[in-house]
Amino acid sequence: MNGFEFIKKVKEVKPTVKVFFMTAFEIPDIEFSNLFPSVIVDEFIQKPVSIAKVERLILAHIPKKVHDKVKSRHVVKPSKPYAITR
């Protein structure tokens, strides 16, 4: 089973599930729809992408009640570079 078949199966079981499609290629929405008419994707994400952008996209697709609860508990800490020792 490939990713497109998986998306179709998931949507059959639970149509309300949000599906994000992440790719390194630029695919216009209309072209994707023509190639895969039965695959419903809620958000296209083109790599490279920052964690902050992924977070914004996810939060845009969840109900405000949940969004506020997540935001109140979520603190993004800047990552520290790892020191490589030999």
Biopython code that builds the backbone (N, CA, C, O; Angstrom):
import numpy as np
from Bio.PDB.StructureBuilder import StructureBuilder

atoms = [
    (1, "MET", "N", (0.852, -1.169, 0.000)),
    (1, "MET", "CA", (0.000, 0.000, 0.000)),
    (1, "MET", "C", (0.904, 1.242, 0.000)),
    (1, "MET", "O", (1.821, 1.358, 0.813)),
    (2, "ASN", "N", (0.627, 2.156, -0.922)),
    (2, "ASN", "CA", (1.399, 3.396, -0.948)),
    (2, "ASN", "C", (0.660, 4.480, -0.157)),
    (2, "ASN", "O", (-0.430, 4.242, 0.363)),
    (3, "GLY", "N", (1.261, 5.669, -0.072)),
    (3, "GLY", "CA", (0.684, 6.751, 0.714)),
    (3, "GLY", "C", (-0.689, 7.197, 0.239)),
    (3, "GLY", "O", (-1.552, 7.526, 1.053)),
    (4, "PHE", "N", (-0.899, 7.209, -1.081)),
    (4, "PHE", "CA", (-2.185, 7.642, -1.633)),
    (4, "PHE", "C", (-3.286, 6.636, -1.298)),
    (4, "PHE", "O", (-4.408, 7.017, -0.963)),
    (5, "GLU", "N", (-2.950, 5.351, -1.392)),
    (5, "GLU", "CA", (-3.919, 4.319, -1.025)),
    (5, "GLU", "C", (-4.249, 4.409, 0.466)),
    (5, "GLU", "O", (-5.396, 4.225, 0.873)),
    (6, "PHE", "N", (-3.219, 4.696, 1.271)),
    (6, "PHE", "CA", (-3.417, 4.835, 2.709)),
    (6, "PHE", "C", (-4.371, 5.995, 3.016)),
    (6, "PHE", "O", (-5.284, 5.854, 3.829)),
    (7, "ILE", "N", (-4.153, 7.138, 2.363)),
    (7, "ILE", "CA", (-5.021, 8.301, 2.569)),
    (7, "ILE", "C", (-6.471, 7.950, 2.229)),
    (7, "ILE", "O", (-7.389, 8.287, 2.977)),
    (8, "LYS", "N", (-6.668, 7.273, 1.102)),
    (8, "LYS", "CA", (-8.027, 6.895, 0.698)),
    (8, "LYS", "C", (-8.676, 5.994, 1.736)),
    (8, "LYS", "O", (-9.845, 6.181, 2.072)),
    (9, "LYS", "N", (-7.934, 5.023, 2.248)),
    (9, "LYS", "CA", (-8.480, 4.096, 3.250)),
    (9, "LYS", "C", (-8.831, 4.829, 4.547)),
    (9, "LYS", "O", (-9.890, 4.607, 5.133)),
    (10, "VAL", "N", (-7.927, 5.702, 4.979)),
    (10, "VAL", "CA", (-8.181, 6.458, 6.213)),
    (10, "VAL", "C", (-9.434, 7.304, 6.062)),
    (10, "VAL", "O", (-10.276, 7.330, 6.960)),
    (11, "LYS", "N", (-9.567, 7.998, 4.931)),
    (11, "LYS", "CA", (-10.737, 8.858, 4.698)),
    (11, "LYS", "C", (-12.024, 8.031, 4.614)),
    (11, "LYS", "O", (-13.092, 8.521, 4.980)),
    (12, "GLU", "N", (-11.934, 6.777, 4.134)),
    (12, "GLU", "CA", (-13.113, 5.905, 4.096)),
    (12, "GLU", "C", (-13.562, 5.566, 5.518)),
    (12, "GLU", "O", (-14.757, 5.548, 5.811)),
    (13, "VAL", "N", (-12.596, 5.299, 6.393)),
    (13, "VAL", "CA", (-12.904, 4.915, 7.767)),
    (13, "VAL", "C", (-13.356, 6.125, 8.578)),
    (13, "VAL", "O", (-14.329, 6.049, 9.329)),
    (14, "LYS", "N", (-12.636, 7.258, 8.422)),
    (14, "LYS", "CA", (-12.973, 8.462, 9.185)),
    (14, "LYS", "C", (-12.749, 9.684, 8.292)),
    (14, "LYS", "O", (-11.643, 10.224, 8.250)),
    (15, "PRO", "N", (-13.787, 10.122, 7.582)),
    (15, "PRO", "CA", (-13.667, 11.222, 6.626)),
    (15, "PRO", "C", (-13.220, 12.555, 7.229)),
    (15, "PRO", "O", (-12.736, 13.427, 6.507)),
    (16, "THR", "N", (-13.376, 12.717, 8.540)),
    (16, "THR", "CA", (-13.008, 13.993, 9.161)),
    (16, "THR", "C", (-11.519, 14.113, 9.484)),
    (16, "THR", "O", (-11.059, 15.182, 9.888)),
    (17, "VAL", "N", (-10.766, 13.034, 9.311)),
    (17, "VAL", "CA", (-9.326, 13.073, 9.586)),
    (17, "VAL", "C", (-8.664, 14.053, 8.632)),
    (17, "VAL", "O", (-8.920, 14.036, 7.428)),
    (18, "LYS", "N", (-7.807, 14.911, 9.184)),
    (18, "LYS", "CA", (-7.076, 15.888, 8.371)),
    (18, "LYS", "C", (-5.829, 15.210, 7.797)),
    (18, "LYS", "O", (-5.105, 14.510, 8.505)),
    (19, "VAL", "N", (-5.597, 15.433, 6.509)),
    (19, "VAL", "CA", (-4.451, 14.839, 5.833)),
    (19, "VAL", "C", (-3.555, 15.950, 5.312)),
    (19, "VAL", "O", (-3.997, 16.837, 4.581)),
    (20, "PHE", "N", (-2.279, 15.885, 5.704)),
    (20, "PHE", "CA", (-1.282, 16.825, 5.221)),
    (20, "PHE", "C", (-0.336, 16.053, 4.303)),
    (20, "PHE", "O", (0.111, 14.955, 4.633)),
    (21, "PHE", "N", (-0.045, 16.635, 3.166)),
    (21, "PHE", "CA", (0.823, 16.001, 2.170)),
    (21, "PHE", "C", (2.111, 16.808, 2.116)),
    (21, "PHE", "O", (2.097, 17.992, 1.779)),
    (22, "MET", "N", (3.231, 16.158, 2.452)),
    (22, "MET", "CA", (4.516, 16.847, 2.466)),
    (22, "MET", "C", (5.390, 16.294, 1.346)),
    (22, "MET", "O", (5.575, 15.083, 1.221)),
    (23, "THR", "N", (5.923, 17.202, 0.536)),
    (23, "THR", "CA", (6.741, 16.789, -0.590)),
    (23, "THR", "C", (7.830, 17.818, -0.866)),
    (23, "THR", "O", (7.715, 18.985, -0.492)),
    (24, "ALA", "N", (8.878, 17.365, -1.522)),
    (24, "ALA", "CA", (9.949, 18.277, -1.941)),
    (24, "ALA", "C", (9.632, 18.868, -3.309)),
    (24, "ALA", "O", (10.316, 19.784, -3.763)),
    (25, "PHE", "N", (8.607, 18.354, -3.962)),
    (25, "PHE", "CA", (8.249, 18.817, -5.299)),
    (25, "PHE", "C", (7.106, 19.823, -5.237)),
    (25, "PHE", "O", (6.245, 19.746, -4.360)),
    (26, "GLU", "N", (7.106, 20.748, -6.158)),
    (26, "GLU", "CA", (6.013, 21.716, -6.242)),
    (26, "GLU", "C", (4.917, 21.124, -7.121)),
    (26, "GLU", "O", (5.124, 20.874, -8.308)),
    (27, "ILE", "N", (3.759, 20.905, -6.527)),
    (27, "ILE", "CA", (2.623, 20.330, -7.254)),
    (27, "ILE", "C", (1.427, 21.255, -7.060)),
    (27, "ILE", "O", (0.895, 21.346, -5.954)),
    (28, "PRO", "N", (0.997, 21.943, -8.115)),
    (28, "PRO", "CA", (-0.200, 22.794, -7.973)),
    (28, "PRO", "C", (-1.417, 21.958, -7.572)),
    (28, "PRO", "O", (-1.568, 20.818, -8.012)),
    (29, "ASP", "N", (-2.283, 22.535, -6.731)),
    (29, "ASP", "CA", (-3.470, 21.816, -6.239)),
    (29, "ASP", "C", (-4.292, 21.212, -7.374)),
    (29, "ASP", "O", (-4.727, 20.064, -7.289)),
    (30, "ILE", "N", (-4.502, 21.984, -8.428)),
    (30, "ILE", "CA", (-5.334, 21.506, -9.542)),
    (30, "ILE", "C", (-4.692, 20.318, -10.247)),
    (30, "ILE", "O", (-5.384, 19.389, -10.663)),
    (31, "GLU", "N", (-3.371, 20.348, -10.380)),
    (31, "GLU", "CA", (-2.667, 19.231, -11.020)),
    (31, "GLU", "C", (-2.756, 17.982, -10.155)),
    (31, "GLU", "O", (-2.964, 16.883, -10.669)),
    (32, "PHE", "N", (-2.598, 18.146, -8.841)),
    (32, "PHE", "CA", (-2.720, 17.018, -7.930)),
    (32, "PHE", "C", (-4.115, 16.426, -8.013)),
    (32, "PHE", "O", (-4.282, 15.207, -8.069)),
    (33, "SER", "N", (-5.122, 17.302, -8.021)),
    (33, "SER", "CA", (-6.511, 16.837, -8.110)),
    (33, "SER", "C", (-6.772, 16.077, -9.402)),
    (33, "SER", "O", (-7.528, 15.107, -9.413)),
    (34, "ASN", "N", (-6.146, 16.517, -10.490)),
    (34, "ASN", "CA", (-6.305, 15.806, -11.761)),
    (34, "ASN", "C", (-5.625, 14.443, -11.731)),
    (34, "ASN", "O", (-6.145, 13.476, -12.287)),
    (35, "LEU", "N", (-4.461, 14.363, -11.084)),
    (35, "LEU", "CA", (-3.727, 13.092, -11.019)),
    (35, "LEU", "C", (-4.360, 12.113, -10.038)),
    (35, "LEU", "O", (-4.403, 10.910, -10.292)),
    (36, "PHE", "N", (-4.852, 12.636, -8.912)),
    (36, "PHE", "CA", (-5.407, 11.791, -7.862)),
    (36, "PHE", "C", (-6.773, 12.324, -7.429)),
    (36, "PHE", "O", (-6.905, 12.870, -6.334)),
    (37, "PRO", "N", (-7.783, 12.170, -8.277)),
    (37, "PRO", "CA", (-9.091, 12.763, -7.982)),
    (37, "PRO", "C", (-9.770, 12.212, -6.731)),
    (37, "PRO", "O", (-10.599, 12.897, -6.132)),
    (38, "SER", "N", (-9.440, 11.008, -6.333)),
    (38, "SER", "CA", (-10.112, 10.422, -5.171)),
    (38, "SER", "C", (-9.345, 10.635, -3.864)),
    (38, "SER", "O", (-9.786, 10.172, -2.812)),
    (39, "VAL", "N", (-8.203, 11.328, -3.918)),
    (39, "VAL", "CA", (-7.408, 11.572, -2.722)),
    (39, "VAL", "C", (-7.695, 12.992, -2.234)),
    (39, "VAL", "O", (-7.460, 13.964, -2.952)),
    (40, "ILE", "N", (-8.201, 13.099, -1.017)),
    (40, "ILE", "CA", (-8.522, 14.405, -0.438)),
    (40, "ILE", "C", (-7.421, 14.785, 0.533)),
    (40, "ILE", "O", (-7.197, 14.106, 1.535)),
    (41, "VAL", "N", (-6.732, 15.884, 0.226)),
    (41, "VAL", "CA", (-5.642, 16.372, 1.062)),
    (41, "VAL", "C", (-6.045, 17.738, 1.609)),
    (41, "VAL", "O", (-6.484, 18.610, 0.859)),
    (42, "ASP", "N", (-5.896, 17.918, 2.910)),
    (42, "ASP", "CA", (-6.297, 19.165, 3.545)),
    (42, "ASP", "C", (-5.231, 20.250, 3.464)),
    (42, "ASP", "O", (-5.546, 21.440, 3.467)),
    (43, "GLU", "N", (-3.971, 19.837, 3.392)),
    (43, "GLU", "CA", (-2.882, 20.814, 3.340)),
    (43, "GLU", "C", (-1.689, 20.236, 2.589)),
    (43, "GLU", "O", (-1.277, 19.101, 2.828)),
    (44, "PHE", "N", (-1.144, 21.034, 1.682)),
    (44, "PHE", "CA", (0.095, 20.672, 0.990)),
    (44, "PHE", "C", (1.233, 21.422, 1.661)),
    (44, "PHE", "O", (1.139, 22.627, 1.895)),
    (45, "ILE", "N", (2.303, 20.712, 1.967)),
    (45, "ILE", "CA", (3.479, 21.329, 2.570)),
    (45, "ILE", "C", (4.665, 21.007, 1.681)),
    (45, "ILE", "O", (4.960, 19.844, 1.404)),
    (46, "GLN", "N", (5.342, 22.067, 1.237)),
    (46, "GLN", "CA", (6.502, 21.853, 0.382)),
    (46, "GLN", "C", (7.776, 21.966, 1.214)),
    (46, "GLN", "O", (7.983, 22.948, 1.926)),
    (47, "LYS", "N", (8.623, 20.945, 1.114)),
    (47, "LYS", "CA", (9.915, 20.957, 1.804)),
    (47, "LYS", "C", (10.862, 21.888, 1.069)),
    (47, "LYS", "O", (10.713, 22.063, -0.141)),
    (48, "PRO", "N", (11.818, 22.485, 1.737)),
    (48, "PRO", "CA", (12.025, 22.435, 3.183)),
    (48, "PRO", "C", (10.993, 23.296, 3.896)),
    (48, "PRO", "O", (10.476, 24.266, 3.342)),
    (49, "VAL", "N", (10.709, 22.923, 5.122)),
    (49, "VAL", "CA", (9.697, 23.642, 5.903)),
    (49, "VAL", "C", (10.176, 23.726, 7.347)),
    (49, "VAL", "O", (10.807, 22.800, 7.857)),
    (50, "SER", "N", (9.875, 24.832, 7.992)),
    (50, "SER", "CA", (10.280, 25.000, 9.390)),
    (50, "SER", "C", (9.250, 24.343, 10.309)),
    (50, "SER", "O", (8.093, 24.149, 9.939)),
    (51, "ILE", "N", (9.699, 24.013, 11.496)),
    (51, "ILE", "CA", (8.803, 23.457, 12.503)),
    (51, "ILE", "C", (7.711, 24.476, 12.834)),
    (51, "ILE", "O", (6.558, 24.100, 13.048)),
    (52, "ALA", "N", (8.067, 25.758, 12.877)),
    (52, "ALA", "CA", (7.089, 26.803, 13.189)),
    (52, "ALA", "C", (5.970, 26.831, 12.146)),
    (52, "ALA", "O", (4.802, 27.004, 12.495)),
    (53, "LYS", "N", (6.319, 26.661, 10.875)),
    (53, "LYS", "CA", (5.294, 26.662, 9.827)),
    (53, "LYS", "C", (4.401, 25.430, 9.952)),
    (53, "LYS", "O", (3.183, 25.533, 9.806)),
    (54, "VAL", "N", (4.987, 24.278, 10.218)),
    (54, "VAL", "CA", (4.192, 23.056, 10.400)),
    (54, "VAL", "C", (3.238, 23.240, 11.571)),
    (54, "VAL", "O", (2.073, 22.847, 11.499)),
    (55, "GLU", "N", (3.735, 23.838, 12.651)),
    (55, "GLU", "CA", (2.879, 24.095, 13.808)),
    (55, "GLU", "C", (1.714, 25.007, 13.426)),
    (55, "GLU", "O", (0.573, 24.732, 13.796)),
    (56, "ARG", "N", (1.986, 26.091, 12.689)),
    (56, "ARG", "CA", (0.917, 27.018, 12.272)),
    (56, "ARG", "C", (-0.120, 26.302, 11.413)),
    (56, "ARG", "O", (-1.321, 26.515, 11.583)),
    (57, "LEU", "N", (0.335, 25.459, 10.494)),
    (57, "LEU", "CA", (-0.595, 24.750, 9.613)),
    (57, "LEU", "C", (-1.467, 23.775, 10.403)),
    (57, "LEU", "O", (-2.673, 23.681, 10.173)),
    (58, "ILE", "N", (-0.855, 23.061, 11.322)),
    (58, "ILE", "CA", (-1.623, 22.121, 12.141)),
    (58, "ILE", "C", (-2.655, 22.873, 12.977)),
    (58, "ILE", "O", (-3.823, 22.486, 13.029)),
    (59, "LEU", "N", (-2.219, 23.949, 13.630)),
    (59, "LEU", "CA", (-3.141, 24.715, 14.474)),
    (59, "LEU", "C", (-4.275, 25.321, 13.662)),
    (59, "LEU", "O", (-5.373, 25.511, 14.183)),
    (60, "ALA", "N", (-4.025, 25.628, 12.387)),
    (60, "ALA", "CA", (-5.073, 26.189, 11.530)),
    (60, "ALA", "C", (-6.161, 25.161, 11.219)),
    (60, "ALA", "O", (-7.260, 25.533, 10.807)),
    (61, "HIS", "N", (-5.867, 23.878, 11.411)),
    (61, "HIS", "CA", (-6.818, 22.825, 11.056)),
    (61, "HIS", "C", (-7.476, 22.157, 12.254)),
    (61, "HIS", "O", (-8.215, 21.186, 12.094)),
    (62, "ILE", "N", (-7.217, 22.663, 13.444)),
    (62, "ILE", "CA", (-7.875, 22.072, 14.606)),
    (62, "ILE", "C", (-8.868, 23.084, 15.182)),
    (62, "ILE", "O", (-8.688, 24.289, 15.007)),
    (63, "PRO", "N", (-9.902, 22.615, 15.858)),
    (63, "PRO", "CA", (-10.897, 23.527, 16.416)),
    (63, "PRO", "C", (-10.273, 24.529, 17.389)),
    (63, "PRO", "O", (-9.300, 24.217, 18.077)),
    (64, "LYS", "N", (-10.841, 25.728, 17.437)),
    (64, "LYS", "CA", (-10.298, 26.798, 18.284)),
    (64, "LYS", "C", (-10.204, 26.370, 19.745)),
    (64, "LYS", "O", (-9.237, 26.717, 20.424)),
    (65, "LYS", "N", (-11.177, 25.633, 20.234)),
    (65, "LYS", "CA", (-11.169, 25.175, 21.625)),
    (65, "LYS", "C", (-9.913, 24.339, 21.907)),
    (65, "LYS", "O", (-9.252, 24.522, 22.929)),
    (66, "VAL", "N", (-9.600, 23.436, 21.002)),
    (66, "VAL", "CA", (-8.410, 22.596, 21.154)),
    (66, "VAL", "C", (-7.162, 23.441, 20.942)),
    (66, "VAL", "O", (-6.174, 23.297, 21.662)),
    (67, "HIS", "N", (-7.213, 24.321, 19.951)),
    (67, "HIS", "CA", (-6.093, 25.203, 19.630)),
    (67, "HIS", "C", (-5.662, 25.998, 20.860)),
    (67, "HIS", "O", (-4.475, 26.049, 21.181)),
    (68, "ASP", "N", (-6.624, 26.619, 21.550)),
    (68, "ASP", "CA", (-6.314, 27.419, 22.735)),
    (68, "ASP", "C", (-5.707, 26.568, 23.850)),
    (68, "ASP", "O", (-4.792, 27.009, 24.545)),
    (69, "LYS", "N", (-6.216, 25.358, 24.017)),
    (69, "LYS", "CA", (-5.700, 24.458, 25.040)),
    (69, "LYS", "C", (-4.259, 24.060, 24.733)),
    (69, "LYS", "O", (-3.414, 24.030, 25.629)),
    (70, "VAL", "N", (-3.983, 23.759, 23.479)),
    (70, "VAL", "CA", (-2.630, 23.371, 23.057)),
    (70, "VAL", "C", (-1.676, 24.549, 23.222)),
    (70, "VAL", "O", (-0.581, 24.393, 23.763)),
    (71, "LYS", "N", (-2.089, 25.727, 22.758)),
    (71, "LYS", "CA", (-1.223, 26.904, 22.829)),
    (71, "LYS", "C", (-0.897, 27.277, 24.276)),
    (71, "LYS", "O", (0.202, 27.756, 24.556)),
    (72, "SER", "N", (-1.835, 27.064, 25.193)),
    (72, "SER", "CA", (-1.590, 27.440, 26.584)),
    (72, "SER", "C", (-0.555, 26.521, 27.244)),
    (72, "SER", "O", (0.100, 26.925, 28.205)),
    (73, "ARG", "N", (-0.404, 25.309, 26.749)),
    (73, "ARG", "CA", (0.554, 24.361, 27.331)),
    (73, "ARG", "C", (1.834, 24.257, 26.531)),
    (73, "ARG", "O", (2.818, 23.691, 27.007)),
    (74, "HIS", "N", (1.837, 24.791, 25.329)),
    (74, "HIS", "CA", (2.938, 24.558, 24.407)),
    (74, "HIS", "C", (3.930, 25.718, 24.428)),
    (74, "HIS", "O", (3.574, 26.869, 24.176)),
    (75, "VAL", "N", (5.158, 25.390, 24.730)),
    (75, "VAL", "CA", (6.225, 26.382, 24.686)),
    (75, "VAL", "C", (7.330, 25.822, 23.813)),
    (75, "VAL", "O", (7.888, 24.764, 24.103)),
    (76, "VAL", "N", (7.642, 26.532, 22.746)),
    (76, "VAL", "CA", (8.703, 26.083, 21.852)),
    (76, "VAL", "C", (10.013, 26.659, 22.364)),
    (76, "VAL", "O", (10.180, 27.874, 22.467)),
    (77, "LYS", "N", (10.922, 25.776, 22.678)),
    (77, "LYS", "CA", (12.232, 26.210, 23.144)),
    (77, "LYS", "C", (13.220, 26.104, 21.988)),
    (77, "LYS", "O", (13.215, 25.117, 21.254)),
    (78, "PRO", "N", (14.057, 27.108, 21.826)),
    (78, "PRO", "CA", (15.041, 27.015, 20.756)),
    (78, "PRO", "C", (15.983, 25.849, 21.019)),
    (78, "PRO", "O", (16.390, 25.609, 22.156)),
    (79, "SER", "N", (16.320, 25.141, 19.975)),
    (79, "SER", "CA", (17.200, 23.996, 20.149)),
    (79, "SER", "C", (18.642, 24.475, 20.276)),
    (79, "SER", "O", (19.051, 25.457, 19.655)),
    (80, "LYS", "N", (19.390, 23.762, 21.088)),
    (80, "LYS", "CA", (20.802, 24.077, 21.277)),
    (80, "LYS", "C", (21.604, 23.226, 20.297)),
    (80, "LYS", "O", (21.288, 22.054, 20.088)),
    (81, "PRO", "N", (22.626, 23.802, 19.704)),
    (81, "PRO", "CA", (23.467, 22.973, 18.827)),
    (81, "PRO", "C", (24.178, 21.909, 19.660)),
    (81, "PRO", "O", (24.602, 22.164, 20.787)),
    (82, "TYR", "N", (24.296, 20.753, 19.104)),
    (82, "TYR", "CA", (24.976, 19.671, 19.802)),
    (82, "TYR", "C", (26.476, 19.767, 19.550)),
    (82, "TYR", "O", (26.926, 19.968, 18.422)),
    (83, "ALA", "N", (27.219, 19.622, 20.610)),
    (83, "ALA", "CA", (28.683, 19.635, 20.478)),
    (83, "ALA", "C", (29.128, 18.228, 20.113)),
    (83, "ALA", "O", (28.719, 17.245, 20.731)),
    (84, "ILE", "N", (29.955, 18.159, 19.118)),
    (84, "ILE", "CA", (30.493, 16.848, 18.694)),
    (84, "ILE", "C", (31.884, 16.717, 19.278)),
    (84, "ILE", "O", (32.776, 17.512, 18.983)),
    (85, "THR", "N", (32.057, 15.703, 20.113)),
    (85, "THR", "CA", (33.366, 15.467, 20.713)),
    (85, "THR", "C", (33.894, 14.148, 20.202)),
    (85, "THR", "O", (33.142, 13.219, 19.906)),
    (86, "ARG", "N", (35.177, 14.094, 20.110)),
    (86, "ARG", "CA", (35.816, 12.848, 19.646)),
    (86, "ARG", "C", (36.779, 12.339, 20.667)),
    (86, "ARG", "O", (37.412, 11.304, 20.456)),
]
sb = StructureBuilder()
sb.init_structure("model")
sb.init_model(0)
sb.init_chain("A")
sb.init_seg("    ")
for serial, (resi, resn, name, xyz) in enumerate(atoms, 1):
    if name == "N":
        sb.init_residue(resn, " ", resi, " ")
    sb.init_atom(name, np.array(xyz, "f"), 0.0, 1.0, " ", f" {name:<3s}", serial, name[0])
structure = sb.get_structure()
